[in-house]
Amino acid sequence: MSARVSRHLWPALAGALVSFAVRYVVGDLQVALIGLVVFALIYVVLVVLARAMKWPDAPMVNAVVATVSTTAAFLASHAQ
């Protein structure tokens, strides 16, 4: 595995786990799996943007932003 990919692997796994856990506790397995897909899409977009804009690599920040945005959107949609 290349260093570029491995640098993003552990933060991505941690963020995906948190996103999955919150959605599983509040929702069900299907909702949690959808959350994993949404998290992955947000994370990939953030990594691509960071590389395109030549921002310093901050994989942990990308994972935190993706986790917070995924979880906040889910909780906001279920707050009604």
C-alpha positions in Angstrom: 0.0 0.0 0.0 1.4 3.4 -0.9 2.2 6.0 1.7 -0.4 8.4 0.3 -3.2 5.8 0.8 -2.1 4.4 4.1 -1.9 8.0 5.6 -5.7 8.3 5.0 -6.7 4.7 5.9 -6.8 4.8 9.7 -8.5 8.2 10.1 -11.0 7.0 7.4 -11.7 3.8 9.3 -12.1 5.6 12.6 -14.5 8.1 11.1 -16.5 5.5 9.3 -16.8 3.5 12.6 -18.2 6.5 14.4 -20.6 7.4 11.6 -21.8 3.7 11.5 -22.2 3.5 15.3 -24.3 6.6 15.6 -26.6 5.7 12.7 -26.9 2.1 14.0 -27.8 3.2 17.5 -30.4 5.8 16.3 -31.6 3.9 13.2 -31.0 0.4 12.0 -28.5 -1.6 9.9 -29.7 -0.3 6.6 -29.4 3.3 7.8 -26.0 2.6 9.1 -24.8 1.1 5.9 -26.1 4.1 3.9 -24.2 6.3 6.4 -21.0 4.4 5.5 -21.5 5.2 1.8 -22.2 8.9 2.5 -19.2 9.1 4.8 -17.0 7.6 2.1 -18.2 10.0 -0.6 -17.7 13.0 1.7 -14.2 11.8 2.7 -13.1 11.2 -0.9 -14.4 14.6 -2.0 -12.5 16.3 0.9 -9.2 14.4 0.0 -9.5 15.3 -3.7 -10.2 18.9 -2.9 -7.3 19.0 -0.5 -5.0 17.6 -3.1 -6.3 19.9 -5.9 -5.9 23.0 -3.7 -2.5 21.8 -2.6 -3.5 22.1 1.0 -1.2 20.4 3.5 -2.2 16.8 4.1 -4.5 16.6 7.1 -6.2 13.2 6.9 -7.4 13.4 10.5 -9.1 16.7 9.8 -10.7 15.3 6.7 -12.0 12.3 8.6 -13.4 14.5 11.4 -15.1 16.9 9.0 -16.7 14.0 7.1 -17.8 12.3 10.3 -19.3 15.4 11.8 -21.1 16.4 8.6 -22.5 12.9 8.1 -23.6 12.5 11.7 -24.9 16.0 12.0 -27.0 15.7 8.9 -28.4 12.4 10.0 -29.3 13.7 13.5 -30.8 16.9 12.2 -33.0 14.9 9.8 -34.3 12.8 12.8 -34.7 15.6 15.2 -38.3 16.3 14.1 
